[in-house]
Amino acid sequence: MHIDEIDQKIHEDIENIMRGMECEKGFKCYELGFNNLCHAKDIGMESFVECLESRTKECKFSFPFGLSHLCQCPLRIYVEKNLK
């Protein structure tokens, strides 16, 4: 696959994710080019990433899991797993 095709696929994936969800922040992370994201870490789970933020209670996508918190924001998960 050519780099332009990869970029187009990523762009289409992101737009599809955004169409399928609601964001109380108006997709600000996307508008800022994913340059001001919350901190998260891919832990090998398909539908979650670990939330590394201290204010987890303020985010509707974060929930406690054991001694940590997981993030279930589809866009944040895609970015962490595919764009690092």
N, C-alpha and C positions, 0 to 999 in steps of 0.2 A: 504494500500500500504506500502510495506517495504521501509526503508530509502534508500537502494541501488537503488530501483526502482524509488524513487523520485529523487535521484541524477541523475540517467540516463535520466529521463524525462527532467529535467532542462537542462542537457547537450545537449540533442537533440533539445530542444526548442531554445537554444542559437545558436546552429549551423545552424538551419533552418533560424533564424532571420538574421544571418550574411550572409548566402547565398543569401538572398533576398534584400540585400542593399549594397550600396557603402559607404565606410568610408574613408574620406580624411586623417585620422590619422592612417590608417592600423589596426584598432581594437586594438589599444594600451591598452585600458581599459581592454579588455579581456586578452591580453597577460600578464598584470600585476595583474591578478586575481581580477579585479574590486576593487583594493585597492587605486587607485588614480583617482577616479571619480569626475566629475564636481558635484557641489551641486544642488540637485533637490528635489522636494517635490511632493508626490502623493496628488493630489487635487480632486480625485474622478472621473476624466475624463478618459474614456477608452483609448483614443489615444494620450494623452498628459500628461506631468507632468510640474509643474512650474519650470522654470529655476531660480536658485538663484545666478547665477554668475553675476559679475559686467561687464564682457567683452562679453555681449551677441551678439554684432555685429560681433564678430570674429567667431561665430559658425553658420554653414549653417543650423543647425537644430532648431535654436532659432528664434522666431518671436514675435513681440510685440502683446500684448493682453490686452487692458485696461491699467492699471497702472503697469502691470507686463509683463513678457516674458514667453512664453511656449516653451517647448522642444518637438520636434516630432521625435527624434531619437528612432527607434523601440527597439534597444538594451538597451538604457538608461531607457526607459519606462519599459521594462520587468524587468530589474534589480531592479528598484525602487519599482515596484509593487510586485515582487515575492521574492527578496532576501534581501531587505531593506539595 
